[in-house]
Amino acid sequence: MMSSATAIRQPDEMRPLSNENIVEVRNITKYYGSDIHALDSINLGFPTGQMTTLLGPSGCGKTTLLKIVAGLLEASGGEVFVKGEPVTGPGPERAFVFQDFALLPWATVLRNVAFGLELTHKPKAEREEKARHYIAEVGLSGFEQKYPHELSGGMRQRVGLARALAVDADVLLMDEPFSAVDEQTRRKFQEDLLHLLAVEKKTVIFVTHSIEEAVYVSDQIVLLSPRPGRIHSIIRPEISRSKSPDDIRRDKNYLDTVEEIWSDLRKYLD
Amino acid sequence: MAASDNPNSDLKNVTLYRVLSIIGVFVLWEIGGLVPISVAFPTFSSTMLALFEMTADGRMIRAFGETLQPLAIGVLISGGFGIAIGVGMGLNRLFQWMGEPIFVVLQASPVAALIPLITYAYGIGLTAKTVAVIILASPIIVLNTYKAVRNASPTLIQMSRSFQGTRLQEIVKVIIPNAAPVIFAGLRLGVAAGFIGVILAELLITPTGLGDIISYHRSIAEYAHMYAAVFSIIVFSAVMVGLLEKVETNYFRPEKKKGQ
């Protein structure tokens, strides 16, 4: 697995729905108003249990694509399939982690984490027990009764992650979850996230503009080109996850993949 | 908000400074009365004596009883309907377009000039005074509520939707608590405006309650009594506004209790 640097395959136009992809998007097109063409017929599969990153320069429509998959935005054309079924709105099999956390400022950490369960009318005792479990999972035990304004940015995002984990969705959708936290917190968070996902067995769709982050956390990287957003290429960084985080960051494969993506993307910056 | 090792000593200091500020105003008032700034400007101590005298003989309590009736009815109507109308306008474009012009015009109009007109429609009784309170209090409550609801955080709304929240849950659990600080600011301003309305009505329509005490003692040049009535209104109004703040932090925004 370590020999080939990266395997690049072009997106084929019409792949059949397959069992290995928990989420598939077909011919997704999005216009904002009449003149802004954000996404142009995107066809993409998200393999079950894997971490797929949407990567690209700003304006390539990566957050738009994520919100369409989440059912928070309506596509102008095309379809989204979750477990083989077409979906048009949000559903219990998908949970969203927001860039700016989206925590209720008037609710404690406990209620924020349990909020997804509160909306689906789970009994209070059950939802609080679940919330406490995931608060511990993300390393926030002891902060249950704090309010968001008493936490640091990194801790707030852990609350956002715990809330998404608590509803027990199969797919986590993460919109630049670390962009609002500082670099040290970000690295620690990436490591914790990988560890947590290995335990929880989730499929993750992750939006980022950081190449290093994408290569570090992903099984599959989808490079999007801007205006209109199209799939430029799909990269599978073949990096062994058994190594320590520091060794991965020094790994030749890791560095080569980062370099390759950078040389691909820089042409869009002129 | 100052960071301190011991939050308790910090809190004590805040109370101390607040008390000092109030005492400072009373001292300046006493000096102003002793100078005197005007023959119609009594000292703080004589005002307090007059207040005590009128409270002891029951005049003050009867006056409050009369004044509070139209005020309480008016504020309850303005608060209840005002928040309902404001929420409706914030959630629904059609309500917004229909309601906005009425309340903006009402807020901008010189209501004191309208009060004599109220007597043509509603006479000189309780109804007329209640209407005066509503006209003054409701626009600010409606407009604050509507703006707060309209500007509810779009990310929080998306969050609620992403976890399958229904529209009703979105309104009750996200939009209204999110708007609560601005709605309560509107309510506080509305209560203060309602006070203006009821006193104006008592001065301009028929002299009853506190308005009667003010105009009667002014006419016989007992300025200490007049000021005592004005002082009691200010204190009462401040207490009401403080109570509203308590309701807000206790039931809607508990995080503010810690943030102060």
Contacts between the chains, C-beta under 8 A, distances in Angstrom:
chain1	res1	chain2	res2	distance
A	70	B	162	5.8
A	71	B	162	7.6
A	72	B	158	5.4
A	72	B	161	6.3
A	72	B	162	5.9
A	89	B	161	7.9
A	90	B	161	5.7
A	90	B	162	5.0
A	90	B	163	7.3
A	90	B	164	5.7
A	91	B	164	7.2
A	92	B	164	6.4
A	94	B	162	7.7
A	95	B	162	7.2
A	95	B	163	7.3
A	96	B	158	7.9
A	96	B	159	7.3
A	96	B	162	4.1
A	96	B	163	7.9
A	98	B	155	6.0
A	98	B	158	7.5
A	98	B	159	6.2
A	100	B	155	5.8
A	102	B	153	7.9
A	102	B	155	4.5
A	102	B	156	5.7
A	102	B	158	7.1
A	102	B	159	3.9
A	104	B	156	6.8
A	104	B	174	7.2
A	104	B	177	7.2
A	104	B	178	8.0
A	105	B	253	7.9
A	105	B	255	5.8
A	106	B	177	5.2
A	106	B	180	7.6
A	106	B	252	6.8
A	106	B	253	4.9
A	106	B	254	6.4
A	106	B	255	5.4
A	115	B	159	8.0
A	115	B	163	6.7
A	116	B	163	3.9
A	118	B	173	7.5
A	119	B	160	6.8
A	119	B	163	5.0
A	119	B	164	6.0
A	119	B	165	4.4
A	119	B	166	7.8
A	119	B	169	5.6
A	119	B	173	7.5
A	120	B	163	7.5
A	120	B	164	6.1
A	147	B	254	7.6
A	147	B	255	3.9
A	147	B	258	6.4
A	147	B	259	7.9
A	148	B	255	7.6
A	149	B	255	6.2
A	149	B	259	6.3
A	150	B	258	6.9
A	163	B	163	7.9
A	167	B	163	6.4
